[in-house]
Amino acid sequence: MRYDNININREKSLIRSDDLDKIAIDDIEHKSKVRIGFSEFSINLYNNTKNKILKELNASEEDWNNYKWQLKNRISSVDEISNYIDLTREEYENIKNVSEEYRFAITPYYFSLTDFDNPNCPIKLQSFPDIRELEDGGQLDPMNEEQSNPSGRITRRYPNKLIINVTNACPMYCRHCQRRRLIGKFDKNTSREDINESIEFIKNNKTLREVLITGGDALLLSNNHLERIFNELSQISHVEVIRIGTRVLATLPFRIDDELASLLGKYKVQLSTQFNHASEITLEAVQAIDLLVDHGVLVRNQMVLLHNVNDDMYCIQKTNEELQKYRVIPYYLFHPKDVKGIGHFQVDIDKGLEIMKHLEGRTSGMCKPTYVYNSPGGLGKVPLVPLQNIEPVENGYKFTTWENRIFTKNFDD
């Protein structure tokens, strides 16, 4: 009898396994259509444009891998774009008009990831000025950061943590940037006086345990400048966690070298980055990730949900699975903020909830970020979860699993 039960259970298990295989195979088929940075197609795109840029600028491979050269040679005018691709007159005028209102700059590295033949290329949409940026709607400071600044260059919205904004500079100015009001016409680091004032505020407020250093992109500060900030914060007994916000892993991975990774590891700095699409996860990006993680740096990803860039369940699934594979923790999926000039990136919350529902059961828990909406006026993040997962019923709750199977739990059970 015992062996009969074993055989019956094994038969049922095999049927269940076959059902799961069908779901997995369907997912794999859909995910295979998501462009990744390691694909032959992406590598060819990258090398072709890279070689054009090196020839145009009479530069070497050594130059290319030098982050300072990358910054010095950022593509920041429509005429520079025209050196590498053919623009229609309308495209030329649109980019020119938008750039007069909102500055743009693209590292040669990130520019070389672009599929110029695809109007919905996720790289292009995030980096090229778009005429829709001049449409009405949105706010310059929807998070009310200007009124959340008690001292120096601090933004404080929570009881035990705050932000120090150390620069307005970025390797690449994302078209969906939440702080585009600060970009201005020139790169400018926060003054030492404002940094000192910010650190003094933290010293005098023992409720603060966590400090996020951001900008702009905080890793555009020199190593010496960063170490001075890290060292002073590490001397404050109630500061338990130092974090840094950066997008260089996606836009300027050459910034990460042994010296910087050692510095971050020395002060146990945790790093928050932003990969929005699997096409940004390249060999160069993974080499940078490996350096950081091998030096003990915790790396987490904060993705932004963007229309036509990544508002697809399989794109989000594939991107987060790629991140997990390379030891980056998917942390947040941000609903886009209501920033002036980025209305074309907006997504319905229902779409975000649909994506989160899809991820349940179909991927590892380590690949599921928390979907959050930032409350207007700087009131903080609100986690968003699919409502159909749990529903109160008489004397209990009704639960819906990832396969839409339903069961109830009574209070008396």
N, C-alpha and C positions, 0 to 999 in steps of 0.2 A: 504493500500500500504506500509506504514512504517513497519508493522509487517511482510509483505512478504519479504521486504529487510533484515530485521533482521534474518529471517529464512534462507534466501539464504546465507547471510554472515556467519551464524553459521554453515551451512552445509559445506561451503568452508573451514572454519576454522578447522572443525573436520577432513576433508580430509587432510589438510595440517599437522595437528597434528599427524595423523596416519603415514604420510610419514616421519615425524621427528622421530617418535617412532621406525620405522624400522631402521633408521640410528643409533639411540642411542642403540638399542638392539644389532645390529651388533658390535658396538664399545665395549659394555659391554662384549660380548662373547670373543672378542679378548683380551681385557684388563684382563679378568679373568685368562688368561694363563701366565700373568706376575707375577713372584714370588714377594710377599711382605713380609716384616719383621714380620707382625702380623699374618701370616697364621699359621695354625697348623703344617704344614710341616716345616716351618722355625723355629718355636719355638722348635720343637722336635730336629731338627739338633743342634740348639744352646745348649739346655740343655744336650744332649748326650755328645757333645765335651767338654762343660764346666765341666761336672762331671769328665770326664777323666783327664782333666788338673788339677782340684782341687785334685784329688786322687794322680796323679803323683807328684805334688808339695807339697802334704800334707798341703793344704791351706783350708781356711774357706770361707764361703759366705761373711763375713766381709772383708776378704782380696780381694776377687774378686771385690767388689764395691769400693775399694780404688785405685784411679788412680795411686798413686805412686807404689803400688804393681804391677799393670798392666804394668807400664813402666819398672820396675825392672825385670819382668819376660817375656819380649817380646821374641817372637820366632824369632831367628836371625841366625840359622844355619840349614843345611839340616838334621843334626842328631836330632835336636829338633823336626823338622817336622816328622821325622821317628818315634818318640815316640808315635805319635798319628794316623798316617796313614801308610799303606803299600805302599812304593814306589818301582817301578821297578828299576833295575840297571841303565837303561837309564835316568829315571826321577831323580834319585839320583845324577848321574854324571852331568846332565844338570844344576840342581839347584846349585850344588857345584861350577861348572865352572863359572856360571853367577855371583854368590855371591862374587867370588874373584875379579871381575871387578866392580860390582855395589852392594854395601851393601844392605841388606834387613833387615827389622824388622817388626813384626806383633804383635799387642797386642793380648793377649789371648782372649779378648772379640771379636775382629774382626775376628780372626782365627776361632772362634766357630760359625761364621755365614756361614762358607763354606760348600757347598754341594760337598763333595769329589768325589761323583760318577758322577758328571757332568763336563766333560772337559771344558765346556763353562760357568761354574759357574761365575757370575760377580764378586763375592767376590774373588775367586781364581785368576781370570785373573788380578785383580787390585793389588794383594798382593804377589803372588808367583813369584819368578824369572822365566823367560822364556828364553829358549835358543836363541830365535829370537832377544833378546836384544843385542847379539854379532854380528848381521849382520851389514854390512856397510850401510851408509846413515845417513842423518840428521846432525845436528850441536849441539855442546855442549851448545852454547849460541845464539840460533836463534833470540832472542829478543834484542841482542846487549846490555845486561844490564851492562856489564863491561865498556862500553863506554858511559853509561848514568848515571854515578856516580860522580856528581860534588863535593861531600863532604861526609865524614863519611861512612855510609852504606846506602846511598840514591840511589834510582833509580828514575830518573825523565824523563818522556816522554811527559808530557802535561803541558800547561801553568800554571794551578792553582792548581795542585795536584801532590803528589809524594808518594813514598813508602819508609819506613824505614825497612830494613831487620834486624831483631833482633836476629835471631838464625838460625842454619841449622838443628835443631832437629825437628823431627816429631814423633808422636806415631807410625805411620805406614808409611813406605816409598812406596808410590804409584809407581807402575811400569811405569806409564805414566808421572811421575813428570817432570815439565818444568825446574826445577832447580837441576836436579840430579848431575850436575857438582859440586854442593856445599855440597853434602852429605858427601863425604869423608869417612874416616874410624871411625870417632868419632863425637859425638854430641858436639857442641860448641856454646855457646851464644856469641853474639856480645859484644865486650868489652865496658865498661862504657865510655871510652875515645871516641870511635867511635859513641856511642849513643849521648854523649854530643855534639860532633862536628856536628852530623846530626841536632840536635835540634837548635844549634846556627845558622846553615845555614837557617833553617826555620824562625827563629827570624829575620834574616837580609833580608828576601825576602818577602815583603808585598804582592806580587802577589799570594802567596800560601794560599788557603782557606781550603784545604782538605788534610788530612794525613792518609795513610793506613799503619798500623803496621802489618808486616807479616814476613815470614821466608822462609823455615821451617814453623813451626807452632807456631804462636806468643803466644798461650795460654799455651805453655809449660814453659813460664817464670813464676816465682813465683808471687803471688798477690802483694807482696811488690814491686817487680821490675816493674810490670805493672803499679801500682799506681804512682810510681815516674815518669814514662814516661807520663802517662795521665795527671798528675798534671802539669808538666812542659809545655806540649803542651797547656793545658787549660788556661795557663797564657799568651799565645800569642794572642793578640787581633784579629789579622787577620785570625787565624785558627778557622774556623766555624764548621768543621766536623772532628771527629776522628773516623776512622774505624779500624776494626781488622780482619785479615784473618786467618781462622782456619778450620781444618777438624775434630776437636775432637768430634763434634756432631755425626759424622759417625764412627769414629775409637776409641774414648775414651770418651764416654759420661759422665763417672763418674767424669771427670774433672770439669764439671759444677755443682756447689753447690750454696747454698744461698749466701755465702760470695763472690764468684766470680761474680754471677749475680748481687748482690748489688753494687759491685765495678763498673761493666760495666754500670749499670743504673745510678749510681752517676755522672759519667762523660759523660753520654749520648752517649756512644760509640755504633756505629752501627756495626753489625757483618755480615761478608760475610763467608758463609760456602760452602761445596761441598758434596752434595749427588748425586751420578751418577746413582743409581738404587734403585728401590722401596724396594729391599731386605735389604738395609741399614737402612731403616726407621723402627726401632724396638721400643719396649716399652721403653727401656732405652734411646734411642735417643729422643723419644717424651717427656719423663720426663725432659730431659735436655732442650729441646725447650721450654716447658711450664715454666720452671724456668726463662729462659731468657726473654720470652715475658711478663710474669707476672711482671717482674721487669722493664718493659718499654723498653727493648732492641729490636731494629728493626733487624730482621734476614732475610737475603736474600741468595738465593742459586745460586751458579755459577757452573753449570754442564758442564762436558767435554764430547763431543760426541766421543765415543770409539767403534771401530769395535768389534763386538761380545759381547760387554758389554751392550750397550744400543742403538745401531744404528737401532732402530726399532720404527716406529711411535707410536705404541700402548704402548711400554715400556716408551717412553718419555712422552706420554700423561698421563699414569697411575702414573708415578713417580711425575710429576708436580702436578697432582690432589691430590695425597697423601700429598705432601708438603703444598699445599694450605689448605687442611683440618686441618693441624696442625699448621697453622699460619706462615708458611715460604713462602716468596715471591719468585717465580721463576724469576730470574734476567737475567742471561746470559746462553746461550748454546754456549760453546766455541768449535770452530773447533780445532782439535788437532794440536798442534804446531809441527814444523819439528825438533824435538829434537832427538839427537843421541840415538839410541837404542830403539825407540818406533815406528818404522815404521809399525809394525804389528797392531798397534792401528789406523792407518790412515783410513780415510773415504773420499769418493768422496764428493765434495761440493754439487753435484747434489742430493746426498742422504740426506744431511742436509736440502736442500731446499724442498725436497719432504716431509720430516717430518714436516717442518714449514707450508707447504701448507695444510697438513692433519689437523693440529691443528686449522686452521681457521674455526670458526663456530662450531667445534665439542667439544670445551671446552671453559671455561671462559677465558676472556682476562687476568685475574689474573693468569692463568696457562700457559701463553705463554711467554717464555723468549725471549730475543733478541738474534738471532743467529749471532755470530760475528767471524770474521777471524782476527787474529793478524798479521799485516803486518810485513814482515821480516825487520830486522835491527832496530826494536824498533820504527817504524813509527806510531804505534797506531792501535786501533781496527777499523775494517770496518764492519758495520752492513750488513748482507746478507738477502735479501728478495726475495721471489719467483717473477721472472720477469713477469710471466703471469698475475699477478693481474691487471696491468695497462699498456696500450699501446697507444702511441700517434697515432691519425688518423687525417685525414683532418678536420681542424676546431674544434678539440676537443680530447677526450680521449675515449678509449674503456676499460671497466672494466669487470673483471671476478670475480664472487662471489665464496664463498667457495664450492658451489654446481656446479661450472662451468657454471652458467648462465651468459649470456653476456648482458650488456647494454652500451649505449654510452651517453656521456655528451658533448654537443656542447658548444662552447664559447658563442654563441648567445642566449643560453637558459636563 
